[in-house]
Amino acid sequence: MELLKKMRFPKRYIIILLTFICTSVCYIERIGFSIAYTAAADSIGVNQSSKGLILSVFYYGYVVSQVPGGWAAQYVGGRRVLLFSFLLWSLTCAFAPLDASKVNIMVVARFLVGVAQGFIFPAIHTILAQWVPPHERSRSVSLTTSGMYLGAAGGMLVLPSLVKYKGPQSVFVVESALGIMWSFLWFRFASDPVRSEHPKAAAAGFGEPNLPVSREKRIPSVGSLRRLTKIPWKKIIFNLPIWAIVLSLQDMGSSKMIPYFNMFIFSNIGGILADHLITRRFLSVTKTRKLLNTIGFVVAALALMAIPLFRNPSWTVLCSSVSLGFLALGRAGFAVNHMDVAPRYAGIVMGVSNTAGTLAGIVGVGLTGRILEAAKSADMDLTSIECWKNVFLIPAYLCIFSSFIFLLFATGEKIFD
């Protein structure tokens, strides 16, 4: 970090780098807990019901804190909220022993970690909306969120060996140490932007980064955000462009290591491509968002539909990698759109959409289980293609539906003053 300062990089680049590391560490924690707890639970014969409860309770805490996280970032400041949330989950991991037999303790601990991490993405969107000019939004958000995929892939690669040689508790120690180290870096190097530090942004089409901007057009500072007296909740909740973002967000899924690396690469490709199209005025912001979202989700849907056609595991991995990679490409459409339509309220809009996305994930896991249970009741072989066809076709149809809604209703224009 000191090297970056000596090289006189703009402060926003340091902020973006720290948020990238932030999302990486968060997903190392999520992957790490699943690996460590599963190993600890299996070693003492914990039943599947208790195991499922512990592994899922994180998301209940995560879903209830999204909108409060956006509200807190709006009024307290994203920098402070992000620091608080990181310290909370890091200290919870440090002081909550990994005892698979003590269900109550683990439930409380995982719920707290979920609540703490639920504040993170609304806070990040608030911070990036303050620091990043419109012509850099796509690649900045894509880089930051790609940290999720890199962290998950790295966790899957390294943490199983750590559990094998040092035991499950060692994962908690490593995760806590990473969280506390990041908190120190954030406290040391992050700051709220002042007006003189804001990059020059485009006055109208977001495609002229070298033009001066009036004070009214600049990205709002933390001080101006705090002076806002009323958040337009009704307009946020009942706005069609917002729901276009929500429906795209809910189709993001999870995967194994190789697809995660693919998502990391495609996420950044999408961000760079989107900023290039906007900055060079090839397309407007609205058309760019719709183009990348549509390409990402339609290709992902086609790849999902193709999975049941193949019996070869290599082709299955390829299809899933293509699907998840193009979903990540689509982040340059829907995931950045919060800042386009509501730069003042980006954290809150992110909280609303991420709440819907998390709920969809919880429902999706349950729905998959019901589909497989129904197939089992019908005496179908769970390894057969027919048994799993609906598991892939349903999210594929949802991808197409959500891309159609985004194409129809989304906008790249600011709709909240």
Backbone torsions as a table, in degrees:
resi	resn	phi	psi	omega
1	MET	NA	-41.7	177.4
2	GLU	-62.1	-36.3	177.9
3	LEU	-61.7	-41.7	178.8
4	LEU	-61.7	-38.8	179.3
5	LYS	-66.0	-43.0	-179.3
6	LYS	-64.4	-33.3	179.3
7	MET	-78.8	-2.3	176.6
8	ARG	61.1	40.6	170.6
9	PHE	-67.7	145.3	174.5
10	PRO	-56.9	144.4	-176.3
11	LYS	-58.5	-32.0	-178.2
12	ARG	-63.3	-28.5	178.4
13	TYR	-68.2	-35.8	175.8
14	ILE	-65.6	-42.2	178.3
15	ILE	-60.9	-45.5	-179.1
16	ILE	-63.9	-42.4	178.1
17	LEU	-60.7	-42.5	-179.7
18	LEU	-67.3	-37.0	177.9
19	THR	-70.2	-32.3	174.3
20	PHE	-62.4	-46.7	177.8
21	ILE	-63.2	-36.8	179.3
22	CYS	-57.2	-52.3	-178.6
23	THR	-66.9	-31.8	176.8
24	SER	-63.2	-47.5	-178.7
25	VAL	-64.3	-39.6	179.0
26	CYS	-59.4	-42.6	-178.0
27	TYR	-79.3	-24.5	169.2
28	ILE	-61.6	-41.6	178.7
29	GLU	-63.3	-45.1	-177.5
30	ARG	-64.2	-47.6	179.1
31	ILE	-65.6	-41.6	-177.2
32	GLY	-62.4	-41.5	179.5
33	PHE	-63.7	-44.1	179.6
34	SER	-58.6	-43.0	-179.6
35	ILE	-66.8	-47.8	-175.8
36	ALA	-69.1	-45.3	-177.6
37	TYR	-67.1	-41.3	179.0
38	THR	-59.8	-42.6	178.5
39	ALA	-64.0	-44.0	-178.9
40	ALA	-66.9	-41.4	-178.5
41	ALA	-67.8	-41.2	179.7
42	ASP	-65.3	-32.0	-177.2
43	SER	-69.0	-23.6	179.7
44	ILE	-114.8	8.8	174.1
45	GLY	72.6	37.6	176.6
46	VAL	-65.4	137.1	-177.9
47	ASN	-71.2	162.3	-174.4
48	GLN	-65.3	-32.1	-180.0
49	SER	-64.1	-47.8	179.0
50	SER	-66.2	-38.7	179.3
51	LYS	-63.5	-43.6	179.3
52	GLY	-64.2	-36.6	178.6
53	LEU	-62.4	-46.8	-178.0
54	ILE	-65.5	-40.8	-177.1
55	LEU	-71.8	-23.0	-176.7
56	SER	-99.7	-18.5	-173.0
57	VAL	-65.6	-26.6	175.2
58	PHE	-52.2	-43.2	-173.9
59	TYR	-72.7	-23.6	174.9
60	TYR	-70.3	-40.4	174.3
61	GLY	-67.7	-37.4	-178.4
62	TYR	-64.6	-41.0	-174.4
63	VAL	-74.3	-31.7	-176.6
64	VAL	-79.6	-13.6	-174.6
65	SER	-104.2	0.1	-176.4
66	GLN	-64.9	-55.2	-178.5
67	VAL	-68.2	-44.9	173.6
68	PRO	-57.2	-34.1	177.6
69	GLY	-64.3	-41.5	177.0
70	GLY	-65.9	-39.9	178.7
71	TRP	-64.4	-44.5	179.9
72	ALA	-63.4	-42.2	178.5
73	ALA	-63.3	-33.2	179.6
74	GLN	-65.3	-42.2	-171.4
75	TYR	-102.1	-29.5	-179.9
76	VAL	-95.1	-29.7	-177.1
77	GLY	112.2	130.8	-177.4
78	GLY	-61.0	-34.3	-178.9
79	ARG	-61.3	-46.0	-179.1
80	ARG	-69.7	-41.5	-179.5
81	VAL	-63.1	-41.7	179.9
82	LEU	-63.5	-42.4	178.4
83	LEU	-63.8	-45.1	180.0
84	PHE	-61.0	-46.2	-177.1
85	SER	-64.0	-39.5	-179.7
86	PHE	-66.5	-43.4	179.2
87	LEU	-63.8	-39.0	-178.6
88	LEU	-62.9	-49.7	-177.8
89	TRP	-72.5	-32.7	179.3
90	SER	-65.5	-44.6	-179.8
91	LEU	-70.5	-33.9	176.2
92	THR	-62.6	-44.9	177.2
93	CYS	-63.6	-36.0	-177.5
94	ALA	-68.8	-37.6	-172.9
95	PHE	-103.2	-6.8	177.1
96	ALA	-95.5	106.4	-177.8
97	PRO	-65.7	144.5	178.6
98	LEU	-82.2	85.2	177.9
99	ASP	-117.6	99.9	-173.8
100	ALA	-63.7	-16.9	-179.0
101	SER	-84.3	-17.3	-178.5
102	LYS	-98.4	83.9	-173.3
103	VAL	-62.7	-44.0	-175.7
104	ASN	-60.7	-43.4	179.6
105	ILE	-64.0	-43.1	-178.7
106	MET	-67.1	-36.8	178.1
107	VAL	-62.1	-47.6	179.8
108	VAL	-63.0	-44.4	-178.1
109	ALA	-63.1	-46.1	-178.9
110	ARG	-68.5	-34.2	176.9
111	PHE	-63.5	-43.1	179.0
112	LEU	-63.5	-42.4	178.2
113	VAL	-62.9	-40.8	177.7
114	GLY	-62.6	-44.0	177.6
115	VAL	-60.5	-47.1	-178.3
116	ALA	-61.8	-44.8	-178.7
117	GLN	-73.9	-20.1	175.5
118	GLY	-66.1	-22.0	177.8
119	PHE	-78.8	-16.9	-165.9
120	ILE	-69.6	-51.6	-175.0
121	PHE	-70.4	-38.7	171.9
122	PRO	-59.7	-39.0	178.5
123	ALA	-65.8	-42.1	179.6
124	ILE	-61.9	-43.0	-179.9
125	HIS	-65.9	-35.2	175.9
126	THR	-64.3	-43.7	-179.4
127	ILE	-64.4	-47.9	-178.1
128	LEU	-66.1	-34.5	177.6
129	ALA	-63.3	-30.4	179.5
130	GLN	-80.0	-35.2	-171.1
131	TRP	-96.1	-32.0	-167.7
132	VAL	-99.9	129.0	177.5
133	PRO	-72.3	158.1	-175.9
134	PRO	-54.1	-36.6	-175.7
135	HIS	-76.1	-3.4	176.5
136	GLU	-117.0	3.4	-173.4
137	ARG	-62.0	-46.5	-173.3
138	SER	-59.5	-53.0	-177.0
139	ARG	-70.8	-29.5	179.2
140	SER	-68.9	-47.5	178.4
141	VAL	-66.8	-40.4	179.7
142	SER	-64.0	-41.1	177.6
143	LEU	-64.9	-45.3	-179.5
144	THR	-60.3	-49.0	-177.7
145	THR	-73.4	-23.1	177.1
146	SER	-66.8	-17.7	174.3
147	GLY	-59.0	-29.4	176.9
148	MET	-58.1	-46.8	-174.6
149	TYR	-71.8	-39.9	179.0
150	LEU	-66.6	-40.9	178.7
151	GLY	-64.3	-42.6	179.3
152	ALA	-65.0	-43.9	179.4
153	ALA	-64.0	-44.1	178.2
154	GLY	-63.1	-39.4	177.8
155	GLY	-62.9	-43.2	178.8
156	MET	-65.1	-30.1	-177.3
157	LEU	-77.9	-38.6	-170.0
158	VAL	-102.7	-40.5	-168.6
159	LEU	-67.3	-34.9	176.4
160	PRO	-56.9	-38.5	177.5
161	SER	-67.2	-36.8	177.5
162	LEU	-62.6	-42.8	177.1
163	VAL	-63.2	-41.2	-177.3
164	LYS	-63.7	-42.4	-172.8
165	TYR	-98.4	-25.7	-177.3
166	LYS	-117.1	-7.3	179.3
167	GLY	93.9	159.2	-177.4
168	PRO	-60.6	-36.1	-177.3
169	GLN	-62.9	-26.7	-179.6
170	SER	-62.5	-29.1	178.5
171	VAL	-64.7	-41.6	177.7
172	PHE	-61.5	-40.6	-179.3
173	VAL	-63.4	-45.3	-179.5
174	VAL	-64.6	-44.6	-179.4
175	GLU	-62.5	-44.3	179.2
176	SER	-62.3	-42.9	-179.9
177	ALA	-62.8	-42.2	178.2
178	LEU	-63.2	-42.6	179.8
179	GLY	-64.0	-42.3	-179.7
180	ILE	-70.0	-38.9	177.0
181	MET	-63.1	-42.3	178.0
182	TRP	-64.0	-40.6	179.3
183	SER	-58.9	-39.7	177.6
184	PHE	-63.5	-45.2	179.3
185	LEU	-61.9	-42.3	179.9
186	TRP	-64.4	-44.9	178.8
187	PHE	-62.2	-36.7	-174.9
188	ARG	-77.7	-39.9	-168.5
189	PHE	-112.7	-19.0	-178.2
190	ALA	-83.2	150.8	176.3
191	SER	-154.4	165.0	174.1
192	ASP	-81.3	142.1	-178.9
193	PRO	-72.9	147.4	169.3
194	VAL	-106.7	163.0	-172.7
195	ARG	-59.0	-35.8	-177.2
196	SER	-68.4	-17.7	-178.4
197	GLU	-91.2	-12.2	-177.0
198	HIS	-67.4	131.9	177.0
199	PRO	-65.9	155.0	177.1
200	LYS	-73.2	130.3	-177.5
201	ALA	-118.1	167.0	-178.0
202	ALA	-72.4	140.9	-176.3
203	ALA	-77.9	-30.9	-175.5
204	ALA	-127.9	-65.8	-172.2
205	GLY	-90.8	7.5	-179.1
206	PHE	58.4	20.8	-175.8
207	GLY	-118.6	8.7	-177.9
208	GLU	-126.5	77.1	-173.5
209	PRO	-65.3	-13.9	-176.0
210	ASN	-98.2	1.2	179.8
211	LEU	-86.6	143.2	176.7
212	PRO	-70.0	155.1	-177.4
213	VAL	-126.4	140.9	177.3
214	SER	-69.1	164.7	-177.3
215	ARG	-62.0	-32.5	-178.9
216	GLU	-69.3	-26.9	-175.4
217	LYS	-87.3	-11.4	-174.5
218	ARG	-71.7	158.2	176.0
219	ILE	-64.6	135.4	-174.1
220	PRO	-68.3	140.6	175.8
221	SER	-81.2	169.2	179.0
222	VAL	-59.8	-39.2	-179.1
223	GLY	-61.0	-41.3	179.7
224	SER	-70.3	-32.3	177.3
225	LEU	-64.2	-40.4	-179.1
226	ARG	-66.5	-27.1	-178.7
227	ARG	-79.5	-8.6	177.1
228	LEU	-66.6	131.2	-173.4
229	THR	-96.7	-19.5	-175.4
230	LYS	-145.8	129.6	176.6
231	ILE	-93.1	129.7	-176.8
232	PRO	-76.1	69.9	-175.3
233	TRP	-58.3	-44.5	-177.2
234	LYS	-61.4	-42.6	-178.8
235	LYS	-68.8	-35.8	178.3
236	ILE	-66.0	-45.3	-172.8
237	ILE	-75.4	-34.4	-174.7
238	PHE	-107.6	26.0	-178.3
239	ASN	-100.2	126.7	-176.5
240	LEU	-61.7	-42.3	176.4
241	PRO	-60.3	-32.5	177.0
242	ILE	-67.3	-42.4	179.8
243	TRP	-69.8	-25.9	173.5
244	ALA	-63.1	-38.9	176.0
245	ILE	-66.9	-43.3	-177.3
246	VAL	-58.8	-46.9	-177.2
247	LEU	-66.7	-30.5	174.8
248	SER	-71.8	-40.4	-176.2
249	LEU	-65.0	-33.2	-172.3
250	GLN	-72.4	-10.8	-178.4
251	ASP	-92.2	-1.1	178.3
252	MET	-71.1	137.3	-177.0
253	GLY	-123.3	-162.9	-179.9
254	SER	-121.5	168.8	-174.9
255	SER	-161.5	-174.0	176.9
256	LYS	-96.4	-171.6	-166.6
257	MET	-61.9	-50.7	-175.1
258	ILE	-61.5	-47.6	175.8
259	PRO	-59.6	-32.2	178.8
260	TYR	-64.7	-42.7	175.8
261	PHE	-60.7	-39.7	177.9
262	ASN	-62.3	-40.6	179.0
263	MET	-65.9	-38.4	177.9
264	PHE	-59.4	-44.7	-178.3
265	ILE	-68.6	-48.8	-175.9
266	PHE	-68.1	-33.0	177.9
267	SER	-59.8	-45.4	-179.6
268	ASN	-72.4	-34.5	175.1
269	ILE	-60.8	-44.8	-179.9
270	GLY	-61.6	-41.5	179.9
271	GLY	-65.0	-44.7	179.8
272	ILE	-65.3	-43.2	-179.4
273	LEU	-63.4	-43.1	-179.0
274	ALA	-62.7	-46.5	179.0
275	ASP	-63.4	-35.3	178.4
276	HIS	-65.2	-45.6	180.0
277	LEU	-62.5	-38.1	-178.4
278	ILE	-76.0	-47.4	-176.1
279	THR	-64.2	-39.3	-179.7
280	ARG	-84.5	4.1	177.3
281	ARG	61.6	27.4	173.6
282	PHE	-68.7	-39.1	178.7
283	LEU	-139.0	156.9	173.9
284	SER	-74.0	169.3	178.2
285	VAL	-59.4	-45.4	-178.7
286	THR	-60.1	-48.3	-178.3
287	LYS	-66.7	-35.6	178.0
288	THR	-64.4	-47.5	179.5
289	ARG	-59.6	-45.3	-178.0
290	LYS	-67.6	-39.0	-179.5
291	LEU	-62.4	-51.9	-176.1
292	LEU	-69.6	-36.7	177.4
293	ASN	-64.5	-43.1	-178.9
294	THR	-66.0	-47.4	178.6
295	ILE	-59.3	-47.8	-177.3
296	GLY	-59.5	-47.9	-173.7
297	PHE	-78.6	-34.9	179.0
298	VAL	-69.8	-44.9	177.2
299	VAL	-62.9	-40.7	177.4
300	ALA	-60.2	-41.6	179.2
301	ALA	-63.6	-43.7	179.4
302	LEU	-63.1	-39.3	178.4
303	ALA	-66.1	-38.5	177.1
304	LEU	-64.2	-41.5	178.3
305	MET	-63.5	-28.7	-177.4
306	ALA	-79.0	-21.8	-174.7
307	ILE	-56.3	-47.4	-178.7
308	PRO	-65.9	-12.2	-178.0
309	LEU	-79.7	-15.9	-174.4
310	PHE	-109.1	139.2	175.3
311	ARG	-101.3	-14.6	-179.3
312	ASN	-82.1	124.1	-179.3
313	PRO	-57.1	-33.4	-179.1
314	SER	-63.4	-41.6	178.6
315	TRP	-69.1	-34.8	177.8
316	THR	-63.7	-44.3	177.8
317	VAL	-63.9	-39.9	179.3
318	LEU	-62.1	-45.9	-179.5
319	CYS	-63.5	-43.5	179.6
320	SER	-66.3	-35.7	177.7
321	SER	-66.1	-42.3	177.4
322	VAL	-62.8	-45.2	-179.0
323	SER	-59.6	-51.5	-177.8
324	LEU	-70.5	-33.3	177.0
325	GLY	-62.8	-44.6	-179.4
326	PHE	-73.9	-27.8	170.8
327	LEU	-62.6	-39.3	177.0
328	ALA	-66.1	-37.9	174.8
329	LEU	-58.8	-37.9	-179.8
330	GLY	-65.7	-14.3	178.0
331	ARG	-63.0	-26.4	176.4
332	ALA	-69.6	-9.2	173.3
333	GLY	-95.6	-71.1	-171.9
334	PHE	-80.5	-34.9	-171.8
335	ALA	-72.1	-26.4	179.0
336	VAL	-89.2	-16.1	-171.9
337	ASN	-63.4	-23.9	175.4
338	HIS	-54.7	-43.1	-176.6
339	MET	-75.3	-27.7	177.1
340	ASP	-68.0	-49.2	-171.9
341	VAL	-85.3	-25.1	-175.2
342	ALA	-147.9	67.3	-178.6
343	PRO	-59.9	-31.9	178.5
344	ARG	-72.9	-28.6	-174.1
345	TYR	-119.7	28.3	-174.1
346	ALA	-58.5	-39.6	-179.6
347	GLY	-65.6	-40.1	-179.5
348	ILE	-70.0	-43.6	177.4
349	VAL	-61.9	-40.1	175.8
350	MET	-62.1	-40.2	178.5
351	GLY	-61.7	-43.6	179.0
352	VAL	-63.5	-48.2	-177.4
353	SER	-68.9	-37.6	-179.8
354	ASN	-70.5	-29.6	173.4
355	THR	-61.0	-47.3	178.9
356	ALA	-62.8	-40.5	179.9
357	GLY	-63.8	-40.7	179.8
358	THR	-68.7	-42.3	177.3
359	LEU	-60.3	-41.1	178.6
360	ALA	-62.7	-37.2	177.7
361	GLY	-64.6	-41.7	179.0
362	ILE	-64.1	-45.4	179.0
363	VAL	-64.4	-39.8	-177.9
364	GLY	-62.2	-40.5	178.1
365	VAL	-63.5	-43.5	178.5
366	GLY	-64.4	-40.0	179.8
367	LEU	-64.8	-39.9	177.2
368	THR	-60.6	-43.6	178.3
369	GLY	-61.3	-41.6	179.7
370	ARG	-65.7	-39.8	178.7
371	ILE	-61.0	-44.4	-178.9
372	LEU	-70.9	-36.2	177.3
373	GLU	-65.1	-40.2	178.2
374	ALA	-63.6	-39.6	178.5
375	ALA	-66.0	-38.3	178.8
376	LYS	-66.3	-39.0	179.0
377	SER	-65.4	-28.3	179.1
378	ALA	-87.7	14.1	178.0
379	ASP	61.9	31.4	175.9
380	MET	-88.1	148.4	177.1
381	ASP	-74.3	120.9	-176.6
382	LEU	-67.4	-11.3	176.7
383	THR	-94.3	-1.5	-177.1
384	SER	-80.5	157.5	179.0
385	ILE	-65.2	-41.6	-177.2
386	GLU	-60.8	-35.7	-178.6
387	CYS	-63.7	-37.1	-174.4
388	TRP	-97.3	-4.3	-174.3
389	LYS	-56.9	-48.6	-178.2
390	ASN	-66.3	-27.8	178.6
391	VAL	-60.6	-33.2	-179.8
392	PHE	-95.6	-32.5	-177.2
393	LEU	-70.0	-38.3	-178.5
394	ILE	-61.3	-51.9	176.8
395	PRO	-64.2	-28.7	177.6
396	ALA	-64.5	-45.9	178.0
397	TYR	-63.8	-36.9	178.1
398	LEU	-65.4	-37.2	176.4
399	CYS	-60.5	-45.7	-179.9
400	ILE	-65.4	-42.7	-179.9
401	PHE	-62.8	-47.1	-177.6
402	SER	-67.5	-34.6	177.6
403	SER	-67.2	-34.8	176.9
404	PHE	-65.9	-43.2	178.4
405	ILE	-63.1	-42.7	179.0
406	PHE	-63.9	-42.4	-180.0
407	LEU	-62.9	-34.7	-176.1
408	LEU	-79.9	-41.9	-168.2
409	PHE	-113.5	-17.7	-174.2
410	ALA	-68.6	156.8	176.9
411	THR	-145.9	152.9	175.6
412	GLY	-101.6	2.9	-179.2
413	GLU	-87.9	152.3	178.9
414	LYS	-72.3	126.0	-178.6
415	ILE	-113.6	-5.3	176.4
416	PHE	-120.9	123.0	177.9
417	ASP	-77.8	NA	NA
